[in-house]
Amino acid sequence: MTDPIRPDLYQALLAKHGDRMPPESEVFLRRGWISLVDRLLTDIASEYPDARIVGLCGCGWLHIDTSLPADGRDWTRHVALDRWLQRYVTESLSTCECCGSRHGRDRGERRVVMCDECEDQKERCDAHG
């Protein structure tokens, strides 16, 4: 599992997205996916304004846990939201968790997505989360 998000990165997302941002204890991301998550939170506010992200985790790909209100609407809305979120999950599969470049790839058993440059310097990435 990825380490907990750096507090300064969490606070920046929280300041921008407010209650759409999950609690800090439920966010496990490295800095390279911050812009991806920022876009996700911005886009979901317009497409699914009543949806909430309740957890985000980088573990081989971006795991997104969501909540929609139980307001009597059709269950297909939940399915539609899951399909809509898939674009961000798919993008995470090639986005380096360390630097954010679009050259990331799965590093196997370690369950991280990193570009070759960051993989060669993974101690630096781990130190700067």
CORJO-V882304 format. One record per residue. N is the residue number from 1. OMEGA is omega as a letter, one per 20 degrees, with the letter a starting at -180 (999 if undefined). Layout:
[[N OMEGA] [N OMEGA]]
This chain:
[[1 r] [2 r] [3 r] [4 r] [5 r] [6 a] [7 a] [8 r] [9 r] [10 a] [11 r] [12 r] [13 r] [14 r] [15 a] [16 a] [17 r] [18 a] [19 r] [20 r] [21 r] [22 r] [23 a] [24 a] [25 a] [26 a] [27 a] [28 a] [29 r] [30 a] [31 a] [32 r] [33 a] [34 a] [35 r] [36 r] [37 r] [38 r] [39 r] [40 a] [41 r] [42 a] [43 a] [44 r] [45 r] [46 a] [47 a] [48 a] [49 r] [50 r] [51 r] [52 r] [53 a] [54 r] [55 r] [56 a] [57 r] [58 a] [59 a] [60 r] [61 a] [62 r] [63 a] [64 r] [65 a] [66 r] [67 r] [68 r] [69 r] [70 a] [71 r] [72 r] [73 a] [74 r] [75 a] [76 r] [77 r] [78 r] [79 r] [80 r] [81 r] [82 r] [83 r] [84 a] [85 a] [86 r] [87 a] [88 r] [89 r] [90 r] [91 a] [92 a] [93 r] [94 r] [95 a] [96 r] [97 a] [98 a] [99 r] [100 r] [101 r] [102 a] [103 a] [104 r] [105 a] [106 a] [107 r] [108 a] [109 r] [110 r] [111 r] [112 r] [113 a] [114 r] [115 a] [116 a] [117 r] [118 r] [119 r] [120 a] [121 a] [122 r] [123 r] [124 r] [125 r] [126 a] [127 a] [128 r] [129 999]]
